[in-house]
Amino acid sequence: RELTNSRGDIHGGALMSALDFTLSVVARAHEPLKVGSATIDMSTHFYTPAKSNIDIIATCKRRGKSIAFCEGEVQGRDGVVLAVARAVFKLVPRTR
C-alpha cells in the first residue's frame, strides 16, 4: 500500500526506482564487486497501470570500458508489458 497512488495502482516513481536499480545491476553484472554505476540518463514509458505483483526484466545492450546502455521492462504476472525503460550508466571502479 505504501507504493500505490490515489487510484490504488503502483506509483510510477516506485516503478522507475525499481527499474533504475535493476538496470544498474545488469550494467555492472560483469564485475559486481569491482564496478559501481551512476545513472547518466533514463527514460521510462508507461503503457498501462501496474496493479499488483510485477516482474522486471533487464538486459545490458552494450557495455564499454566506462559506459553501459541498458533496457528493461515491467511485466505483469500474465506477461503483459506495463512499462519500458532505457538507461545509460557511468561505470565507476569501486574503491572498497
Secondary structure, 3 states (H helix, E strand, C coil): CCCECCCCCECHHHHHHHHHHHHHHHHCCCCCCCEEEEEEEEEEEECCCCCCCEEEEEEEEEECCCEEEEEEEEEECCCCEEEEEEEEEEEEECCC
